[in-house]
Amino acid sequence: MASAVSNLKSAKKGNDRFNQEALNWDARPFVHEASEGASKAILKKLSDLKLEPKQVLEIGCGTGILSFLIAPHVQRVVAVDAAEGMIQVLKTKLAKPGAPRNILPVAVLLEDPDDRSLPEAGDGSRQRFDLITSHLVLHHIDDLKTVLTTMLGCLAPGGRVILTDFEDFGPEAKRFHPASKMAGVERHGINAKTMEELMRKVGFREVSVTPEWSMDKKVERFEGEFGDGGMVRPELGEVMEFPFVLCYGERA
């Protein structure tokens, strides 16, 4: 119960921020570039493994940028986010001509594989998935063990998780977020060794956490340089390179 309460408090801090930012989220070039990097890494991993997942769950989908990139390659994406503002933007995008018709948006803080917000499997139980993805989500989660356990429970037998986030490479990784955007940030990237150990402890097999790509991001030269709104103006900040990791695991 304590971990659930912690998750809810952590989620509320982050959701308040993301609900406020939802309408302008897609106007940021960085989020598109990062999602494109994630989709390429995910699809390459699936190709290398000769996997063609049909039913995909994306946890922390935001406005659906990654979902849109994955959708053409699968049967359906169930796109879940705890921030209702993000899901409302996704629903608006899906209503436009030419949008994918195989994305199902769901506003929920997913803590139970049998949450009734998830689609039914046909026998009254909840659907299980061939693949679970998330991108730039793990560093917002206080209790990773609980979330990974939920992911494992949402997988069909033989299902996989492919999760991407920036790497915790030391104290400088903190600069990924400006000072005004720290609400809901629980860690400054993913430590590969710690994540591997935790995924195995939860019950995933064939676990690997590997660096897959890197990208440049404008960061503050000193704390608070971007101001209360975190605005990145051309004359402010400096460019810093961040490595991204891909976390992979299988359900037996």
C-alpha positions, 0 to 999 in steps of 0.5 A, spaced: 500 500 500 505 504 501 508 503 494 501 505 491 500 511 495 507 513 493 506 512 486 500 516 486 503 522 489 509 522 484 504 521 478 500 527 481 506 531 481 508 529 474 501 529 471 499 537 473 505 539 469 504 534 463 496 536 463 499 544 463 504 542 457 499 538 453 497 543 448 504 545 446 507 538 447 507 537 439 510 544 438 517 541 441 522 539 435 526 535 441 520 530 443 519 528 435 526 527 434 527 523 441 521 519 439 523 518 432 530 515 435 526 511 440 521 508 434 528 506 430 531 503 436 525 499 437 523 497 430 530 495 429 530 490 435 524 487 433 527 486 426 533 483 429 529 478 433 525 477 427 518 479 431 512 481 429 508 483 435 500 484 433 498 487 440 502 493 443 501 497 449 505 503 450 505 506 457 506 513 458 504 515 451 503 522 452 500 525 445 502 519 441 508 521 437 511 514 438 504 510 438 503 514 431 510 511 429 509 504 431 502 503 429 503 502 421 507 496 423 502 492 428 495 490 429 493 495 434 497 500 439 493 501 446 496 508 448 496 509 456 497 515 459 495 518 466 495 525 464 488 526 461 490 532 458 495 528 454 490 523 452 485 529 450 490 531 445 491 524 442 484 523 441 484 530 437 489 528 433 486 521 432 480 524 429 483 528 423 483 525 416 489 520 415 490 519 422 492 511 424 485 507 426 489 502 430 491 506 436 486 506 442 487 512 447 486 510 454 487 515 460 489 511 466 494 510 471 496 503 470 497 499 476 494 493 475 494 488 469 487 487 470 485 494 470 478 495 467 480 501 463 484 496 458 480 492 453 477 485 454 480 479 452 473 476 450 472 472 456 471 477 461 479 478 462 483 483 460 487 483 454 495 481 454 500 484 450 505 481 445 509 488 446 510 493 451 513 500 450 515 506 453 519 512 452 522 517 456 517 515 462 521 511 467 525 517 469 518 519 472 517 513 476 518 513 483 517 505 484 520 502 478 519 495 481 512 496 482 511 498 474 515 493 471 511 488 475 505 491 472 508 490 465 510 483 466 503 482 468 500 485 462 504 481 457 502 475 454 506 468 454 512 470 450 511 477 450 517 482 450 518 489 453 522 494 449 523 501 454 527 507 452 530 512 456 536 517 457 542 514 461 544 516 468 551 517 466 553 521 472 552 527 475 551 531 469 545 527 467 541 532 471 542 537 466 537 533 461 531 537 465 531 545 466 530 547 473 523 549 472 521 542 469 523 538 475 516 536 478 515 529 477 522 527 475 524 521 480 531 520 477 536 523 472 536 517 467 536 510 467 542 506 470 544 500 466 546 496 471 541 497 476 535 497 471 538 490 469 538 487 476 531 490 477 528 487 471 531 480 473 529 480 480 522 482 477 522 476 473 524 478 466 528 473 462 533 475 457 534 482 460 539 487 456 540 494 457 544 497 452 546 504 449 542 505 442 543 512 440 545 519 442 542 526 441 543 533 442 539 537 447 539 544 449 541 545 456 542 550 462 549 553 463 547 554 470 541 552 474 534 557 472 537 560 466 531 558 462 526 561 467 520 559 470 517 557 464 523 553 461 523 557 455 529 555 450 531 561 447 537 561 441 541 566 446 540 561 452 543 555 454 548 550 451 548 544 447 549 537 450 549 530 448 545 525 451 546 517 451 539 513 450 538 506 453 534 500 450 531 496 456 529 489 453 526 483 457 521 477 456 516 474 459 517 466 460 
